[in-house]
């Protein structure tokens, strides 16, 4: 019997919903016991887990304690989605003035219990596998579960979105004059945005060693105005290691 | 003073109910939302108007379309963009897709186990496997509609000011009709079955007002005036003048009431009570058959109202698909220094946005009021009234949680507004 836990930190719940989408497939695998999943069931046990899935970014002191406890009790920890993997949309604040934002959103900021920065799980614990995407692709979730059961490495794309466009036969939206991060963003969504006549906005986060400078030059050449490049880059995966290192190097 | 704390399960997001007792009597109920804040409004300021549909969608993974629709309407109001009839029809179809998807998750996965005394739908499925299968089928109708129009179910990508980045071909949409027709029958069957469930007596009492959108020609979803069953009737621009937030005694939570004093409720029950006669033919026939008519005041019966709205959404979806023509013209517009509001009926009720922009379309301010923050007050009152004379600990906790769940609260949505204890 495989014990699974599904946990949530700061997030929109969108990645957890994937479990509802693949529930029939999970039941077919058999021998799986979901022992902790607050959103799906009222009886939950925090015991020992074979695999723990973590959604959401670490944003409060209590979150840090809980993620460490989850690590202790779990054989494998898998982050699901941009929040848990890269800090999520809320990590845009990591590059802004925290106090200003806090006071802007909350009339009584003294009651808000929050860390200044929104962190990926990997800032505090060792993570066995990180699932990308805002939201994740449900097929990837199933691939991870199956792979761990079979004791193999999940087979998920490491190539950029561009390749998915080529396979689909999409005309290149960057060439057509739309700002697109496809060349530096890891594939997995099925190149949805270019298929819907818009540029990729990087919700699966960067590939390994992305050529950021070159794409930035292309953006300039194309005449995309203002901080468009930085704005797209520092959005759904704002606190991703790659962007973070680049940012810290620059400042 | 004794405190009982119960962690909420089977809701969107994370929260707990705190039940305060004194001398063996229940004194008050507090719904505490302990999700960490995500500062979405603060993040929006300084960015360009076109990020609104993408970024606000991330407030909620179960109702991203609602955020996109209220948001884009605010942009269009600000810049004076006229939306064509065809675009408006497609947006409604897109939104019906989300109602179907979100309602089926709540009805089957989150709410139904309460009536079966089970921990989850998986437990129900051990005895009745077909329920899970049918639930997924009904839900998939909504998912497929959103996916075709928006590219994916969670955080779809195609919404922009004036329309969509891509318009589906008529054939793509038409291919869904057999599935929808079949699912209407399935949804009707389950509605009739659920109408025979055991509903505890629960009359939401007091000076409560049912608040929803209202349109002359249909069961409002995408836009309309903001009305109540007691004669309130205002434009979206007047929202903040009427719905006032205030701080309650020693609590740090903020509540929202009409003129700061009248308790109100938003969501499926309010929509049903205010728009009943505008339901689609099948949905209206179904309501009559199960004796569900306004005013519905028993919050446990919201499961039936959501089922009726699923049937309504499916029937309207077919109607739109049959007359759909792919829009051809791109809407041109210019940004200007301005402000605009947007309001629509999210699956959980009235969702209001307001933004101001500079002449380049940069966001200067952002204000979002989600339905769950508006319902916090009535959820606490309803829970308190329901459990105040109960004495068994187990029963108190079970029913407190059940009443809150009747409202389908989305705590991920509410978090970004309410101060935390």
Interface residues (C-beta under 8 A of the other chain):
Chain A: X8 X9 X10 X11 X12 X13 X14 X15 X16 X17 X18 X20 X21 X23 X24 X27 X34 X38 X39 X40 X41 X42 X43 X44 X59 X60 X63 X88 X89 X90 X92 X93 X96 X100 X101 X102 X104 X105 X106 X107 X108 X111 X112 X113 X114 X118 X134 X135 X189 X192 X193 X195 X196 X197 X198 X201 X203 X231 X235 X236
Chain B: X7 X8 X9 X10 X11 X12 X13 X14 X35 X36 X37 X38 X39 X40 X41 X42 X43 X45 X47 X48 X51 X54 X55 X58 X59 X60 X61 X62 X64 X105 X109 X110 X113 X119 X120 X121 X122 X123 X125 X132 X133 X136 X139 X143 X150 X151 X152 X154 X155 X157 X158 X160 X165 X166 X247 X252 X254 X401 X412 X416 X419 X420 X421
